[in-house]
């Protein structure tokens, strides 16, 4: 299965609780932290929910 790298590029301050939990679920806790996940529809949905806070690194 393909992998994607996700980087947090904006702060979680002023985000609502569900967006903070989504970032926690992705494993993102700090700015500019990069995590690698399997490219599944569930992970893509989580990225879409917080698209304004993260960036997919190629």
PDBQT receptor file of N, H, CA, C and O in Angstrom, charges set to zero:
ATOM      1  N   UNK A   1       0.845  -1.177   0.000  1.00  0.00    +0.000 N 
ATOM      2  CA  UNK A   1       0.000   0.000   0.000  1.00  0.00    +0.000 C 
ATOM      3  C   UNK A   1       0.892   1.242   0.000  1.00  0.00    +0.000 C 
ATOM      4  O   UNK A   1       1.966   1.249   0.601  1.00  0.00    +0.000 OA
ATOM      5  N   UNK A   2       0.441   2.267  -0.666  1.00  0.00    +0.000 N 
ATOM      6  H   UNK A   2      -0.432   2.262  -1.154  1.00  0.00    +0.000 HD
ATOM      7  CA  UNK A   2       1.200   3.516  -0.771  1.00  0.00    +0.000 C 
ATOM      8  C   UNK A   2       1.190   4.252   0.563  1.00  0.00    +0.000 C 
ATOM      9  O   UNK A   2       0.275   4.095   1.372  1.00  0.00    +0.000 OA
ATOM     10  N   UNK A   3       2.216   5.050   0.772  1.00  0.00    +0.000 N 
ATOM     11  H   UNK A   3       2.959   5.178   0.115  1.00  0.00    +0.000 HD
ATOM     12  CA  UNK A   3       2.348   5.845   1.988  1.00  0.00    +0.000 C 
ATOM     13  C   UNK A   3       2.242   7.324   1.637  1.00  0.00    +0.000 C 
ATOM     14  O   UNK A   3       2.613   7.737   0.538  1.00  0.00    +0.000 OA
ATOM     15  N   UNK A   4       1.733   8.116   2.576  1.00  0.00    +0.000 N 
ATOM     16  H   UNK A   4       1.432   7.780   3.468  1.00  0.00    +0.000 HD
ATOM     17  CA  UNK A   4       1.732   9.566   2.404  1.00  0.00    +0.000 C 
ATOM     18  C   UNK A   4       2.360  10.186   3.648  1.00  0.00    +0.000 C 
ATOM     19  O   UNK A   4       2.234   9.658   4.753  1.00  0.00    +0.000 OA
ATOM     20  N   UNK A   5       3.032  11.305   3.449  1.00  0.00    +0.000 N 
ATOM     21  H   UNK A   5       3.134  11.734   2.552  1.00  0.00    +0.000 HD
ATOM     22  CA  UNK A   5       3.614  12.048   4.557  1.00  0.00    +0.000 C 
ATOM     23  C   UNK A   5       2.780  13.301   4.767  1.00  0.00    +0.000 C 
ATOM     24  O   UNK A   5       2.445  14.002   3.813  1.00  0.00    +0.000 OA
ATOM     25  N   UNK A   6       2.450  13.575   6.015  1.00  0.00    +0.000 N 
ATOM     26  H   UNK A   6       2.723  13.006   6.790  1.00  0.00    +0.000 HD
ATOM     27  CA  UNK A   6       1.604  14.704   6.365  1.00  0.00    +0.000 C 
ATOM     28  C   UNK A   6       2.372  15.598   7.330  1.00  0.00    +0.000 C 
ATOM     29  O   UNK A   6       2.926  15.123   8.322  1.00  0.00    +0.000 OA
ATOM     30  N   UNK A   7       2.401  16.895   7.034  1.00  0.00    +0.000 N 
ATOM     31  H   UNK A   7       1.951  17.280   6.229  1.00  0.00    +0.000 HD
ATOM     32  CA  UNK A   7       3.101  17.861   7.878  1.00  0.00    +0.000 C 
ATOM     33  C   UNK A   7       2.108  18.895   8.399  1.00  0.00    +0.000 C 
ATOM     34  O   UNK A   7       1.258  19.385   7.656  1.00  0.00    +0.000 OA
ATOM     35  N   UNK A   8       2.226  19.221   9.688  1.00  0.00    +0.000 N 
ATOM     36  H   UNK A   8       2.917  18.823  10.292  1.00  0.00    +0.000 HD
ATOM     37  CA  UNK A   8       1.389  20.271  10.262  1.00  0.00    +0.000 C 
ATOM     38  C   UNK A   8       2.067  21.609   9.979  1.00  0.00    +0.000 C 
ATOM     39  O   UNK A   8       3.208  21.823  10.389  1.00  0.00    +0.000 OA
ATOM     40  N   UNK A   9       1.377  22.506   9.286  1.00  0.00    +0.000 N 
ATOM     41  H   UNK A   9       0.450  22.332   8.953  1.00  0.00    +0.000 HD
ATOM     42  CA  UNK A   9       1.969  23.780   8.885  1.00  0.00    +0.000 C 
ATOM     43  C   UNK A   9       1.330  24.977   9.582  1.00  0.00    +0.000 C 
ATOM     44  O   UNK A   9       1.872  26.081   9.516  1.00  0.00    +0.000 OA
ATOM     45  N   UNK A  10       0.192  24.786  10.248  1.00  0.00    +0.000 N 
ATOM     46  H   UNK A  10      -0.248  23.890  10.302  1.00  0.00    +0.000 HD
ATOM     47  CA  UNK A  10      -0.450  25.872  10.988  1.00  0.00    +0.000 C 
ATOM     48  C   UNK A  10      -0.754  25.400  12.394  1.00  0.00    +0.000 C 
ATOM     49  O   UNK A  10      -0.861  24.200  12.649  1.00  0.00    +0.000 OA
ATOM     50  N   UNK A  11      -0.890  26.342  13.299  1.00  0.00    +0.000 N 
ATOM     51  H   UNK A  11      -0.803  27.316  13.092  1.00  0.00    +0.000 HD
ATOM     52  CA  UNK A  11      -1.091  26.039  14.706  1.00  0.00    +0.000 C 
ATOM     53  C   UNK A  11      -2.499  25.527  14.981  1.00  0.00    +0.000 C 
ATOM     54  O   UNK A  11      -3.447  25.854  14.267  1.00  0.00    +0.000 OA
ATOM     55  N   UNK A  12      -2.615  24.718  16.030  1.00  0.00    +0.000 N 
ATOM     56  H   UNK A  12      -1.845  24.452  16.610  1.00  0.00    +0.000 HD
ATOM     57  CA  UNK A  12      -3.908  24.192  16.454  1.00  0.00    +0.000 C 
ATOM     58  C   UNK A  12      -4.639  25.149  17.385  1.00  0.00    +0.000 C 
ATOM     59  O   UNK A  12      -5.771  24.874  17.785  1.00  0.00    +0.000 OA
ATOM     60  N   UNK A  13      -4.014  26.262  17.735  1.00  0.00    +0.000 N 
ATOM     61  H   UNK A  13      -3.095  26.485  17.411  1.00  0.00    +0.000 HD
ATOM     62  CA  UNK A  13      -4.668  27.265  18.583  1.00  0.00    +0.000 C 
ATOM     63  C   UNK A  13      -5.873  27.821  17.822  1.00  0.00    +0.000 C 
ATOM     64  O   UNK A  13      -5.790  28.066  16.618  1.00  0.00    +0.000 OA
ATOM     65  N   UNK A  14      -6.978  28.017  18.515  1.00  0.00    +0.000 N 
ATOM     66  H   UNK A  14      -7.045  27.817  19.493  1.00  0.00    +0.000 HD
ATOM     67  CA  UNK A  14      -8.249  28.511  17.978  1.00  0.00    +0.000 C 
ATOM     68  C   UNK A  14      -8.993  27.486  17.123  1.00  0.00    +0.000 C 
ATOM     69  O   UNK A  14      -9.984  27.838  16.483  1.00  0.00    +0.000 OA
ATOM     70  N   UNK A  15      -8.549  26.241  17.093  1.00  0.00    +0.000 N 
ATOM     71  H   UNK A  15      -7.744  25.955  17.613  1.00  0.00    +0.000 HD
ATOM     72  CA  UNK A  15      -9.296  25.193  16.399  1.00  0.00    +0.000 C 
ATOM     73  C   UNK A  15     -10.307  24.603  17.362  1.00  0.00    +0.000 C 
ATOM     74  O   UNK A  15     -10.116  24.628  18.578  1.00  0.00    +0.000 OA
ATOM     75  N   UNK A  16     -11.384  24.072  16.807  1.00  0.00    +0.000 N 
ATOM     76  H   UNK A  16     -11.539  24.052  15.819  1.00  0.00    +0.000 HD
ATOM     77  CA  UNK A  16     -12.356  23.445  17.690  1.00  0.00    +0.000 C 
ATOM     78  C   UNK A  16     -11.868  22.072  18.135  1.00  0.00    +0.000 C 
ATOM     79  O   UNK A  16     -10.880  21.554  17.614  1.00  0.00    +0.000 OA
ATOM     80  N   UNK A  17     -12.565  21.493  19.097  1.00  0.00    +0.000 N 
ATOM     81  H   UNK A  17     -13.367  21.913  19.520  1.00  0.00    +0.000 HD
ATOM     82  CA  UNK A  17     -12.109  20.259  19.732  1.00  0.00    +0.000 C 
ATOM     83  C   UNK A  17     -12.013  19.093  18.752  1.00  0.00    +0.000 C 
ATOM     84  O   UNK A  17     -11.100  18.274  18.853  1.00  0.00    +0.000 OA
ATOM     85  N   UNK A  18     -12.939  19.013  17.814  1.00  0.00    +0.000 N 
ATOM     86  H   UNK A  18     -13.681  19.678  17.732  1.00  0.00    +0.000 HD
ATOM     87  CA  UNK A  18     -12.912  17.885  16.876  1.00  0.00    +0.000 C 
ATOM     88  C   UNK A  18     -11.701  17.966  15.945  1.00  0.00    +0.000 C 
ATOM     89  O   UNK A  18     -11.137  16.936  15.574  1.00  0.00    +0.000 OA
ATOM     90  N   UNK A  19     -11.299  19.180  15.567  1.00  0.00    +0.000 N 
ATOM     91  H   UNK A  19     -11.757  20.016  15.868  1.00  0.00    +0.000 HD
ATOM     92  CA  UNK A  19     -10.109  19.327  14.726  1.00  0.00    +0.000 C 
ATOM     93  C   UNK A  19      -8.849  18.994  15.512  1.00  0.00    +0.000 C 
ATOM     94  O   UNK A  19      -7.922  18.398  14.963  1.00  0.00    +0.000 OA
ATOM     95  N   UNK A  20      -8.799  19.366  16.784  1.00  0.00    +0.000 N 
ATOM     96  H   UNK A  20      -9.552  19.850  17.230  1.00  0.00    +0.000 HD
ATOM     97  CA  UNK A  20      -7.653  19.008  17.623  1.00  0.00    +0.000 C 
ATOM     98  C   UNK A  20      -7.549  17.502  17.785  1.00  0.00    +0.000 C 
ATOM     99  O   UNK A  20      -6.454  16.939  17.759  1.00  0.00    +0.000 OA
ATOM    100  N   UNK A  21      -8.692  16.853  17.951  1.00  0.00    +0.000 N 
ATOM    101  H   UNK A  21      -9.581  17.309  17.972  1.00  0.00    +0.000 HD
ATOM    102  CA  UNK A  21      -8.690  15.395  18.077  1.00  0.00    +0.000 C 
ATOM    103  C   UNK A  21      -8.278  14.722  16.773  1.00  0.00    +0.000 C 
ATOM    104  O   UNK A  21      -7.628  13.677  16.793  1.00  0.00    +0.000 OA
ATOM    105  N   UNK A  22      -8.646  15.307  15.653  1.00  0.00    +0.000 N 
ATOM    106  H   UNK A  22      -9.174  16.156  15.637  1.00  0.00    +0.000 HD
ATOM    107  CA  UNK A  22      -8.230  14.760  14.364  1.00  0.00    +0.000 C 
ATOM    108  C   UNK A  22      -6.713  14.856  14.208  1.00  0.00    +0.000 C 
ATOM    109  O   UNK A  22      -6.078  13.914  13.734  1.00  0.00    +0.000 OA
ATOM    110  N   UNK A  23      -6.132  15.988  14.605  1.00  0.00    +0.000 N 
ATOM    111  H   UNK A  23      -6.648  16.753  14.990  1.00  0.00    +0.000 HD
ATOM    112  CA  UNK A  23      -4.676  16.122  14.566  1.00  0.00    +0.000 C 
ATOM    113  C   UNK A  23      -4.019  15.101  15.482  1.00  0.00    +0.000 C 
ATOM    114  O   UNK A  23      -3.007  14.503  15.117  1.00  0.00    +0.000 OA
ATOM    115  N   UNK A  24      -4.586  14.894  16.672  1.00  0.00    +0.000 N 
ATOM    116  H   UNK A  24      -5.408  15.380  16.968  1.00  0.00    +0.000 HD
ATOM    117  CA  UNK A  24      -4.056  13.880  17.582  1.00  0.00    +0.000 C 
ATOM    118  C   UNK A  24      -4.151  12.491  16.960  1.00  0.00    +0.000 C 
ATOM    119  O   UNK A  24      -3.234  11.681  17.096  1.00  0.00    +0.000 OA
ATOM    120  N   UNK A  25      -5.250  12.221  16.286  1.00  0.00    +0.000 N 
ATOM    121  H   UNK A  25      -5.995  12.879  16.176  1.00  0.00    +0.000 HD
ATOM    122  CA  UNK A  25      -5.436  10.933  15.632  1.00  0.00    +0.000 C 
ATOM    123  C   UNK A  25      -4.431  10.693  14.518  1.00  0.00    +0.000 C 
ATOM    124  O   UNK A  25      -4.031   9.558  14.258  1.00  0.00    +0.000 OA
ATOM    125  N   UNK A  26      -4.029  11.769  13.867  1.00  0.00    +0.000 N 
ATOM    126  H   UNK A  26      -4.353  12.691  14.077  1.00  0.00    +0.000 HD
ATOM    127  CA  UNK A  26      -3.002  11.661  12.824  1.00  0.00    +0.000 C 
ATOM    128  C   UNK A  26      -1.601  11.562  13.418  1.00  0.00    +0.000 C 
ATOM    129  O   UNK A  26      -0.650  11.220  12.717  1.00  0.00    +0.000 OA
ATOM    130  N   UNK A  27      -1.473  11.860  14.709  1.00  0.00    +0.000 N 
ATOM    131  H   UNK A  27      -2.246  12.138  15.279  1.00  0.00    +0.000 HD
ATOM    132  CA  UNK A  27      -0.164  11.811  15.354  1.00  0.00    +0.000 C 
ATOM    133  C   UNK A  27       0.598  13.115  15.287  1.00  0.00    +0.000 C 
ATOM    134  O   UNK A  27       1.807  13.140  15.516  1.00  0.00    +0.000 OA
ATOM    135  N   UNK A  28      -0.091  14.196  14.977  1.00  0.00    +0.000 N 
ATOM    136  H   UNK A  28      -1.073  14.175  14.790  1.00  0.00    +0.000 HD
ATOM    137  CA  UNK A  28       0.551  15.506  14.857  1.00  0.00    +0.000 C 
ATOM    138  C   UNK A  28       0.359  16.286  16.150  1.00  0.00    +0.000 C 
ATOM    139  O   UNK A  28      -0.772  16.550  16.559  1.00  0.00    +0.000 OA
ATOM    140  N   UNK A  29       1.460  16.653  16.791  1.00  0.00    +0.000 N 
ATOM    141  H   UNK A  29       2.378  16.438  16.459  1.00  0.00    +0.000 HD
ATOM    142  CA  UNK A  29       1.389  17.362  18.062  1.00  0.00    +0.000 C 
ATOM    143  C   UNK A  29       2.121  18.697  18.027  1.00  0.00    +0.000 C 
ATOM    144  O   UNK A  29       1.829  19.577  18.836  1.00  0.00    +0.000 OA
ATOM    145  N   UNK A  30       3.070  18.864  17.102  1.00  0.00    +0.000 N 
ATOM    146  H   UNK A  30       3.307  18.149  16.445  1.00  0.00    +0.000 HD
ATOM    147  CA  UNK A  30       3.869  20.086  17.036  1.00  0.00    +0.000 C 
ATOM    148  C   UNK A  30       3.847  20.650  15.619  1.00  0.00    +0.000 C 
ATOM    149  O   UNK A  30       3.540  19.949  14.655  1.00  0.00    +0.000 OA
ATOM    150  N   UNK A  31       4.177  21.917  15.523  1.00  0.00    +0.000 N 
ATOM    151  H   UNK A  31       4.427  22.486  16.306  1.00  0.00    +0.000 HD
ATOM    152  CA  UNK A  31       4.306  22.555  14.217  1.00  0.00    +0.000 C 
ATOM    153  C   UNK A  31       5.475  21.918  13.452  1.00  0.00    +0.000 C 
ATOM    154  O   UNK A  31       6.500  21.580  14.044  1.00  0.00    +0.000 OA
ATOM    155  N   UNK A  32       5.314  21.761  12.158  1.00  0.00    +0.000 N 
ATOM    156  H   UNK A  32       4.481  22.036  11.677  1.00  0.00    +0.000 HD
ATOM    157  CA  UNK A  32       6.324  21.245  11.230  1.00  0.00    +0.000 C 
ATOM    158  C   UNK A  32       6.732  19.802  11.530  1.00  0.00    +0.000 C 
ATOM    159  O   UNK A  32       7.778  19.340  11.073  1.00  0.00    +0.000 OA
ATOM    160  N   UNK A  33       5.913  19.102  12.290  1.00  0.00    +0.000 N 
ATOM    161  H   UNK A  33       5.064  19.477  12.661  1.00  0.00    +0.000 HD
ATOM    162  CA  UNK A  33       6.140  17.683  12.518  1.00  0.00    +0.000 C 
ATOM    163  C   UNK A  33       5.605  16.921  11.314  1.00  0.00    +0.000 C 
ATOM    164  O   UNK A  33       4.546  17.258  10.786  1.00  0.00    +0.000 OA
ATOM    165  N   UNK A  34       6.324  15.904  10.880  1.00  0.00    +0.000 N 
ATOM    166  H   UNK A  34       7.185  15.630  11.308  1.00  0.00    +0.000 HD
ATOM    167  CA  UNK A  34       5.924  15.105   9.723  1.00  0.00    +0.000 C 
ATOM    168  C   UNK A  34       5.668  13.677  10.190  1.00  0.00    +0.000 C 
ATOM    169  O   UNK A  34       6.493  13.086  10.887  1.00  0.00    +0.000 OA
ATOM    170  N   UNK A  35       4.524  13.127   9.803  1.00  0.00    +0.000 N 
ATOM    171  H   UNK A  35       3.853  13.607   9.237  1.00  0.00    +0.000 HD
ATOM    172  CA  UNK A  35       4.194  11.737  10.098  1.00  0.00    +0.000 C 
ATOM    173  C   UNK A  35       3.896  11.019   8.792  1.00  0.00    +0.000 C 
ATOM    174  O   UNK A  35       3.525  11.642   7.797  1.00  0.00    +0.000 OA
ATOM    175  N   UNK A  36       4.062   9.707   8.806  1.00  0.00    +0.000 N 
ATOM    176  H   UNK A  36       4.364   9.201   9.614  1.00  0.00    +0.000 HD
ATOM    177  CA  UNK A  36       3.820   8.898   7.608  1.00  0.00    +0.000 C 
ATOM    178  C   UNK A  36       2.711   7.902   7.907  1.00  0.00    +0.000 C 
ATOM    179  O   UNK A  36       2.744   7.211   8.926  1.00  0.00    +0.000 OA
ATOM    180  N   UNK A  37       1.735   7.831   7.022  1.00  0.00    +0.000 N 
ATOM    181  H   UNK A  37       1.707   8.392   6.195  1.00  0.00    +0.000 HD
ATOM    182  CA  UNK A  37       0.600   6.924   7.178  1.00  0.00    +0.000 C 
ATOM    183  C   UNK A  37       0.352   6.196   5.866  1.00  0.00    +0.000 C 
ATOM    184  O   UNK A  37       0.810   6.612   4.801  1.00  0.00    +0.000 OA
ATOM    185  N   UNK A  38      -0.393   5.090   5.976  1.00  0.00    +0.000 N 
ATOM    186  H   UNK A  38      -0.765   4.752   6.841  1.00  0.00    +0.000 HD
ATOM    187  CA  UNK A  38      -0.872   4.400   4.780  1.00  0.00    +0.000 C 
ATOM    188  C   UNK A  38      -1.875   5.310   4.080  1.00  0.00    +0.000 C 
ATOM    189  O   UNK A  38      -2.608   6.056   4.729  1.00  0.00    +0.000 OA
ATOM    190  N   UNK A  39      -1.899   5.243   2.774  1.00  0.00    +0.000 N 
ATOM    191  H   UNK A  39      -1.303   4.637   2.247  1.00  0.00    +0.000 HD
ATOM    192  CA  UNK A  39      -2.824   6.076   1.992  1.00  0.00    +0.000 C 
ATOM    193  C   UNK A  39      -4.168   5.363   1.888  1.00  0.00    +0.000 C 
ATOM    194  O   UNK A  39      -4.452   4.682   0.903  1.00  0.00    +0.000 OA
ATOM    195  N   UNK A  40      -4.994   5.534   2.930  1.00  0.00    +0.000 N 
ATOM    196  H   UNK A  40      -4.763   6.088   3.730  1.00  0.00    +0.000 HD
ATOM    197  CA  UNK A  40      -6.311   4.912   2.976  1.00  0.00    +0.000 C 
ATOM    198  C   UNK A  40      -7.390   5.993   2.908  1.00  0.00    +0.000 C 
ATOM    199  O   UNK A  40      -7.108   7.163   3.166  1.00  0.00    +0.000 OA
ATOM    200  N   UNK A  41      -8.609   5.617   2.565  1.00  0.00    +0.000 N 
ATOM    201  H   UNK A  41      -8.839   4.666   2.355  1.00  0.00    +0.000 HD
ATOM    202  CA  UNK A  41      -9.693   6.613   2.542  1.00  0.00    +0.000 C 
ATOM    203  C   UNK A  41      -9.940   7.250   3.909  1.00  0.00    +0.000 C 
ATOM    204  O   UNK A  41     -10.338   8.413   3.981  1.00  0.00    +0.000 OA
ATOM    205  N   UNK A  42      -9.709   6.502   4.999  1.00  0.00    +0.000 N 
ATOM    206  H   UNK A  42      -9.386   5.558   4.940  1.00  0.00    +0.000 HD
ATOM    207  CA  UNK A  42      -9.914   7.045   6.333  1.00  0.00    +0.000 C 
ATOM    208  C   UNK A  42      -8.905   8.158   6.624  1.00  0.00    +0.000 C 
ATOM    209  O   UNK A  42      -9.276   9.203   7.159  1.00  0.00    +0.000 OA
ATOM    210  N   UNK A  43      -7.652   7.947   6.284  1.00  0.00    +0.000 N 
ATOM    211  H   UNK A  43      -7.350   7.098   5.850  1.00  0.00    +0.000 HD
ATOM    212  CA  UNK A  43      -6.607   8.956   6.507  1.00  0.00    +0.000 C 
ATOM    213  C   UNK A  43      -6.852  10.152   5.600  1.00  0.00    +0.000 C 
ATOM    214  O   UNK A  43      -6.687  11.294   6.031  1.00  0.00    +0.000 OA
ATOM    215  N   UNK A  44      -7.237   9.916   4.364  1.00  0.00    +0.000 N 
ATOM    216  H   UNK A  44      -7.371   8.989   4.014  1.00  0.00    +0.000 HD
ATOM    217  CA  UNK A  44      -7.544  11.023   3.446  1.00  0.00    +0.000 C 
ATOM    218  C   UNK A  44      -8.707  11.864   3.967  1.00  0.00    +0.000 C 
ATOM    219  O   UNK A  44      -8.702  13.086   3.814  1.00  0.00    +0.000 OA
ATOM    220  N   UNK A  45      -9.700  11.224   4.581  1.00  0.00    +0.000 N 
ATOM    221  H   UNK A  45      -9.704  10.232   4.706  1.00  0.00    +0.000 HD
ATOM    222  CA  UNK A  45     -10.812  11.955   5.162  1.00  0.00    +0.000 C 
ATOM    223  C   UNK A  45     -10.380  12.811   6.345  1.00  0.00    +0.000 C 
ATOM    224  O   UNK A  45     -10.868  13.928   6.517  1.00  0.00    +0.000 OA
ATOM    225  N   UNK A  46      -9.466  12.291   7.158  1.00  0.00    +0.000 N 
ATOM    226  H   UNK A  46      -9.069  11.384   7.018  1.00  0.00    +0.000 HD
ATOM    227  CA  UNK A  46      -8.944  13.064   8.285  1.00  0.00    +0.000 C 
ATOM    228  C   UNK A  46      -8.152  14.272   7.784  1.00  0.00    +0.000 C 
ATOM    229  O   UNK A  46      -8.260  15.365   8.339  1.00  0.00    +0.000 OA
ATOM    230  N   UNK A  47      -7.361  14.069   6.736  1.00  0.00    +0.000 N 
ATOM    231  H   UNK A  47      -7.274  13.181   6.285  1.00  0.00    +0.000 HD
ATOM    232  CA  UNK A  47      -6.593  15.177   6.156  1.00  0.00    +0.000 C 
ATOM    233  C   UNK A  47      -7.544  16.218   5.572  1.00  0.00    +0.000 C 
ATOM    234  O   UNK A  47      -7.294  17.417   5.696  1.00  0.00    +0.000 OA
ATOM    235  N   UNK A  48      -8.618  15.782   4.944  1.00  0.00    +0.000 N 
ATOM    236  H   UNK A  48      -8.820  14.808   4.843  1.00  0.00    +0.000 HD
ATOM    237  CA  UNK A  48      -9.585  16.721   4.363  1.00  0.00    +0.000 C 
ATOM    238  C   UNK A  48     -10.270  17.548   5.447  1.00  0.00    +0.000 C 
ATOM    239  O   UNK A  48     -10.613  18.709   5.222  1.00  0.00    +0.000 OA
ATOM    240  N   UNK A  49     -10.470  16.956   6.617  1.00  0.00    +0.000 N 
ATOM    241  H   UNK A  49     -10.192  16.013   6.800  1.00  0.00    +0.000 HD
ATOM    242  CA  UNK A  49     -11.130  17.667   7.704  1.00  0.00    +0.000 C 
ATOM    243  C   UNK A  49     -10.281  18.808   8.244  1.00  0.00    +0.000 C 
ATOM    244  O   UNK A  49     -10.815  19.828   8.681  1.00  0.00    +0.000 OA
ATOM    245  N   UNK A  50      -8.951  18.641   8.216  1.00  0.00    +0.000 N 
ATOM    246  H   UNK A  50      -8.518  17.812   7.861  1.00  0.00    +0.000 HD
ATOM    247  CA  UNK A  50      -8.043  19.681   8.737  1.00  0.00    +0.000 C 
ATOM    248  C   UNK A  50      -7.110  20.179   7.633  1.00  0.00    +0.000 C 
ATOM    249  O   UNK A  50      -5.944  20.481   7.886  1.00  0.00    +0.000 OA
ATOM    250  N   UNK A  51      -7.629  20.260   6.422  1.00  0.00    +0.000 N 
ATOM    251  H   UNK A  51      -8.576  20.015   6.217  1.00  0.00    +0.000 HD
ATOM    252  CA  UNK A  51      -6.804  20.621   5.261  1.00  0.00    +0.000 C 
ATOM    253  C   UNK A  51      -6.154  21.996   5.405  1.00  0.00    +0.000 C 
ATOM    254  O   UNK A  51      -5.110  22.249   4.803  1.00  0.00    +0.000 OA
ATOM    255  N   UNK A  52      -6.757  22.883   6.193  1.00  0.00    +0.000 N 
ATOM    256  H   UNK A  52      -7.605  22.676   6.682  1.00  0.00    +0.000 HD
ATOM    257  CA  UNK A  52      -6.205  24.227   6.367  1.00  0.00    +0.000 C 
ATOM    258  C   UNK A  52      -5.057  24.252   7.379  1.00  0.00    +0.000 C 
ATOM    259  O   UNK A  52      -4.396  25.278   7.534  1.00  0.00    +0.000 OA
ATOM    260  N   UNK A  53      -4.815  23.135   8.067  1.00  0.00    +0.000 N 
ATOM    261  H   UNK A  53      -5.353  22.301   7.941  1.00  0.00    +0.000 HD
ATOM    262  CA  UNK A  53      -3.753  23.062   9.074  1.00  0.00    +0.000 C 
ATOM    263  C   UNK A  53      -2.589  22.180   8.651  1.00  0.00    +0.000 C 
ATOM    264  O   UNK A  53      -1.499  22.289   9.213  1.00  0.00    +0.000 OA
ATOM    265  N   UNK A  54      -2.798  21.313   7.678  1.00  0.00    +0.000 N 
ATOM    266  H   UNK A  54      -3.683  21.224   7.222  1.00  0.00    +0.000 HD
ATOM    267  CA  UNK A  54      -1.769  20.348   7.284  1.00  0.00    +0.000 C 
ATOM    268  C   UNK A  54      -1.451  20.470   5.795  1.00  0.00    +0.000 C 
ATOM    269  O   UNK A  54      -2.151  21.133   5.029  1.00  0.00    +0.000 OA
ATOM    270  N   UNK A  55      -0.367  19.800   5.425  1.00  0.00    +0.000 N 
ATOM    271  H   UNK A  55       0.202  19.261   6.047  1.00  0.00    +0.000 HD
ATOM    272  CA  UNK A  55       0.065  19.758   4.033  1.00  0.00    +0.000 C 
ATOM    273  C   UNK A  55       0.579  18.350   3.762  1.00  0.00    +0.000 C 
ATOM    274  O   UNK A  55       1.305  17.781   4.577  1.00  0.00    +0.000 OA
ATOM    275  N   UNK A  56       0.203  17.795   2.625  1.00  0.00    +0.000 N 
ATOM    276  H   UNK A  56      -0.387  18.257   1.963  1.00  0.00    +0.000 HD
ATOM    277  CA  UNK A  56       0.709  16.482   2.225  1.00  0.00    +0.000 C 
ATOM    278  C   UNK A  56       2.041  16.701   1.530  1.00  0.00    +0.000 C 
ATOM    279  O   UNK A  56       2.124  17.409   0.526  1.00  0.00    +0.000 OA
ATOM    280  N   UNK A  57       3.088  16.082   2.081  1.00  0.00    +0.000 N 
ATOM    281  H   UNK A  57       3.020  15.507   2.897  1.00  0.00    +0.000 HD
ATOM    282  CA  UNK A  57       4.444  16.222   1.561  1.00  0.00    +0.000 C 
ATOM    283  C   UNK A  57       4.689  15.106   0.552  1.00  0.00    +0.000 C 
ATOM    284  O   UNK A  57       4.453  13.935   0.851  1.00  0.00    +0.000 OA
ATOM    285  N   UNK A  58       5.150  15.455  -0.615  1.00  0.00    +0.000 N 
ATOM    286  H   UNK A  58       5.341  16.406  -0.858  1.00  0.00    +0.000 HD
ATOM    287  CA  UNK A  58       5.425  14.450  -1.644  1.00  0.00    +0.000 C 
ATOM    288  C   UNK A  58       6.833  13.934  -1.531  1.00  0.00    +0.000 C 
ATOM    289  O   UNK A  58       7.242  13.079  -2.317  1.00  0.00    +0.000 OA
TER     290      UNK A  58
